[in-house]
Amino acid sequence: MARDTVSVDQIVNDFLLTSDGDDYVNNANGVVIRNYALRGIREMGFDIQKRIKSLKLTVNTDNDTIELPDDFVDYTKIGVIGGDGLIYVFAENKNQAAPMKYKLDAAGNRIDSDNDGVFDREDAKDEVGSRASLSDYESYTFRNFLYEGNIGRAYGIGGGKYSGEFRINYEQNRIELYSTAGYSEVIVEYIADEARSTNPSIHIYAENALRSYIYYRLVERKANVPMVEKSRARQEYYNERRLANARLKSFTKEEALKTIRKNYKQSPKG
């Protein structure tokens, strides 16, 4: 089993064991040390070592929403898995209206009364800006170009082809979807808060940086610690942090050669 991470409990225990009697933090409480350790993991995790998680979550089909995971910080990709195994992403639409309920039949299935591929909603009004079909735009889209005798009818709508749209509603702790496909499961790839996990850990490359962070935060507000020691602790933490960042994001010779070969790859001649 790989040993590339160190748990918070191990770092806290080692910190307490290695504290000498004449240290400025020799009387530090274990609970306080653990609290600073979790804060350090959170701070360094967002900047130099993002923890990415990918979950397949069930959609609440009543209103097309997904509950956000407990350790959710920010999304990186939201979409569905196609038959080819690839993830087809959704586009974020912050101006999307709140999801509305669909009309259901006796069996609980959505109703498409006019068979146009758009499920009927509980509200009677049409939604302006719907991505359902181009026929919705015919009354107000631009008709300002002519090509081979045909008048364009959807010019100016905008490019981009997505499987659906979504909006993240932090107040209600959910992802609101808009798609006529009626997906039951969605893939959510997101940045996780490692400090909220069951057994928080940090990469071994950043272990010394976390120890330096704990010491720096402990002495930062102590009145009996000289200012020169506080400055030294702060400088040591940032030095260890830069070293950890360099190790975690190292660019190897093989990666450089691979990039060069890719950029100079010639196209086949016809």
C-alpha positions in Angstrom: 0.0 0.0 0.0 1.3 3.4 -0.9 2.4 5.7 1.9 2.2 9.1 0.2 0.0 10.7 2.9 0.2 11.4 6.6 -2.9 11.6 8.8 -3.6 14.6 11.0 -3.6 12.5 14.1 -0.1 11.3 13.5 1.2 14.8 12.9 -0.5 16.1 16.1 1.0 13.2 18.1 4.4 13.8 16.7 4.2 17.5 17.3 3.3 16.9 21.0 6.1 14.3 21.5 8.8 16.5 19.9 8.0 19.6 22.0 10.8 20.3 24.5 10.2 21.8 27.9 11.7 25.2 27.0 9.7 25.5 23.7 7.3 28.5 23.4 4.5 26.0 22.6 5.4 23.3 25.2 2.0 23.9 27.0 -0.1 23.8 23.9 -3.3 21.8 24.1 -3.8 18.9 21.8 -7.2 20.0 20.8 -5.9 23.4 19.8 -3.0 21.8 17.8 -5.5 19.6 15.9 -7.6 22.6 15.1 -4.7 24.5 13.6 -3.7 21.3 11.7 -7.1 21.1 10.1 -7.0 24.8 9.2 -3.6 24.3 7.7 -4.8 21.4 5.6 -7.7 23.5 4.4 -5.5 26.5 3.5 -2.8 24.5 1.7 -5.3 22.1 0.1 -7.0 24.9 -1.8 -3.8 26.5 -3.0 -1.2 23.8 -3.6 -3.0 20.4 -3.4 -6.6 20.4 -4.4 -8.5 17.2 -3.5 -10.7 16.3 -6.4 -13.7 14.0 -5.9 -16.0 12.5 -8.4 -19.4 11.2 -7.4 -22.4 9.8 -9.2 -25.4 11.4 -7.6 -29.1 10.7 -7.9 -31.3 13.4 -9.3 -34.5 14.4 -7.5 -36.8 14.0 -10.5 -39.6 16.0 -8.9 -37.8 19.3 -9.5 -34.5 18.2 -11.1 -32.2 19.0 -8.2 -29.2 17.3 -6.6 -28.1 17.8 -3.0 -24.6 19.1 -2.6 -22.1 16.8 -0.9 -21.1 17.8 2.7 -17.5 18.5 1.7 -18.3 20.4 -1.5 -16.3 23.6 -2.1 -16.5 24.3 -5.8 -17.3 22.3 -8.9 -14.9 21.3 -11.7 -17.2 19.3 -14.0 -20.9 18.4 -14.0 -22.4 16.1 -16.6 -23.6 12.7 -17.6 -21.9 9.5 -18.8 -22.7 8.7 -22.4 -22.8 5.3 -24.1 -19.1 5.8 -25.1 -18.0 6.2 -21.5 -17.2 9.9 -21.9 -18.6 12.6 -19.6 -20.9 15.1 -21.5 -20.8 18.2 -19.5 -23.5 20.7 -18.6 -23.1 24.5 -19.0 -23.5 26.7 -15.9 -26.3 29.2 -16.2 -26.4 31.6 -13.2 -29.5 33.3 -14.6 -31.5 30.1 -14.8 -34.8 30.3 -13.0 -35.6 28.1 -10.1 -36.6 24.6 -11.1 -40.3 23.9 -11.5 -42.2 20.6 -11.1 -43.1 18.5 -14.0 -46.6 17.1 -14.7 -46.6 13.4 -14.0 -49.0 10.6 -15.0 -50.5 8.0 -12.7 -47.3 5.9 -12.8 -45.1 8.8 -11.9 -43.6 9.4 -15.3 -43.2 12.8 -16.9 -45.8 13.8 -19.5 -45.0 15.0 -23.0 -48.5 15.8 -24.3 -47.5 17.2 -27.7 -44.6 14.7 -28.3 -42.1 17.5 -29.0 -39.4 16.2 -26.7 -40.2 18.8 -24.0 -41.8 17.6 -20.8 -44.9 19.5 -19.6 -44.4 21.6 -16.4 -46.8 22.6 -13.7 -46.7 26.2 -14.8 -48.8 27.3 -17.7 -46.4 29.9 -19.2 -43.6 29.1 -21.6 -40.1 29.8 -20.5 -38.3 32.5 -22.5 -34.8 31.3 -23.3 -35.6 27.6 -23.3 -33.1 25.4 -25.0 -35.9 22.9 -26.0 -36.1 23.5 -29.8 -35.4 26.2 -32.4 -39.1 26.6 -33.0 -39.3 28.5 -29.7 -37.1 31.2 -31.2 -38.9 31.8 -34.5 -40.9 34.8 -33.3 -38.0 36.9 -32.0 -34.7 35.7 -33.4 -32.7 37.6 -36.0 -33.4 37.0 -39.6 -30.6 39.0 -41.1 -28.6 36.8 -43.4 -29.4 35.1 -46.8 -27.5 32.1 -48.1 -28.3 30.3 -51.4 -31.9 31.5 -51.3 -32.5 30.4 -47.8 -33.3 32.9 -45.0 -31.5 32.1 -41.7 -33.8 31.8 -38.8 -31.6 31.2 -35.8 -28.7 33.6 -36.4 -27.2 35.2 -33.3 -28.4 32.7 -30.6 -24.8 31.8 -29.7 -22.6 28.8 -30.0 -21.8 25.9 -27.7 -23.5 22.5 -27.5 -24.2 21.1 -24.1 -26.3 18.2 -22.7 -28.1 20.6 -20.3 -27.6 23.5 -18.0 -27.3 23.9 -14.2 -27.2 26.4 -11.5 -25.6 26.0 -8.0 -28.0 27.2 -5.3 -25.8 27.5 -2.1 -28.7 28.9 0.0 -30.7 25.7 -0.5 -27.6 23.4 -0.8 -28.4 22.0 -4.1 -27.6 21.9 -7.8 -30.5 22.9 -10.0 -30.6 21.2 -13.4 -32.3 22.2 -16.7 -32.5 19.5 -19.3 -35.3 18.0 -21.3 -33.6 14.5 -21.2 -34.8 13.8 -17.7 -31.5 12.3 -16.3 -31.8 10.2 -13.2 -28.1 10.3 -12.3 -25.4 12.9 -12.8 -21.7 12.9 -12.4 -20.4 15.7 -10.1 -16.6 16.3 -10.0 -15.7 18.9 -7.4 -13.0 20.3 -5.1 -13.5 18.7 -1.6 -12.6 20.1 1.8 -10.2 17.6 3.1 -10.5 19.0 6.7 -14.1 17.7 6.7 -13.3 14.1 5.8 -13.4 11.2 8.3 -9.7 10.8 8.5 -8.0 14.0 7.2 -4.6 13.6 5.8 -2.0 15.5 3.8 0.6 14.5 1.3 4.0 13.6 2.8 5.6 16.3 0.7 3.6 19.0 2.6 4.1 17.4 6.1 6.9 19.8 7.2 4.9 22.8 5.8 1.9 21.7 8.0 4.1 21.4 11.1 5.6 24.9 10.4 2.0 26.2 10.0 0.9 24.8 13.4 3.9 26.3 15.2 3.6 29.7 13.5 -0.1 30.0 14.4 0.6 28.9 18.0 3.2 31.6 18.7 1.6 34.3 16.5 -0.5 35.8 19.3 1.5 34.8 22.4 2.6 37.9 24.4 5.7 36.1 25.8 7.2 35.2 22.4 9.7 37.7 20.9 8.8 39.4 17.7 11.9 38.0 16.0 10.7 34.4 16.8 7.3 35.1 15.4 8.9 36.5 12.2 11.2 33.5 11.9 8.3 31.1 12.4 6.3 32.9 9.7 9.2 32.9 7.2 9.9 29.2 7.9 6.3 28.3 7.1 6.3 30.1 3.8 9.6 28.6 2.9 8.3 25.1 3.6 5.1 25.9 1.7 7.0 26.9 -1.4 9.2 23.8 -1.2 6.0 21.6 -0.9 4.5 23.4 -3.8 7.6 22.8 -5.9 7.6 19.1 -5.1 3.9 18.5 -5.7 3.9 20.4 -9.0 7.3 19.3 -10.3 7.7 19.3 -14.1 9.9 16.3 -15.1 12.1 16.0 -18.1 9.9 13.3 -19.6 6.9 15.6 -19.4 8.8 18.4 -21.1 9.9 16.1 -23.9 6.3 14.8 -24.3 5.0 18.4 -24.6 7.6 19.3 -27.2 6.8 16.2 -29.3 3.1 17.0 -29.1 3.6 20.6 -30.2 5.9 19.8 -33.1 3.9 16.8 -34.4 3.4 17.1 -38.1 0.0 16.6 -39.8 -0.3 13.9 -42.4 -0.1 15.1 -45.9 -3.0 14.4 -48.3 
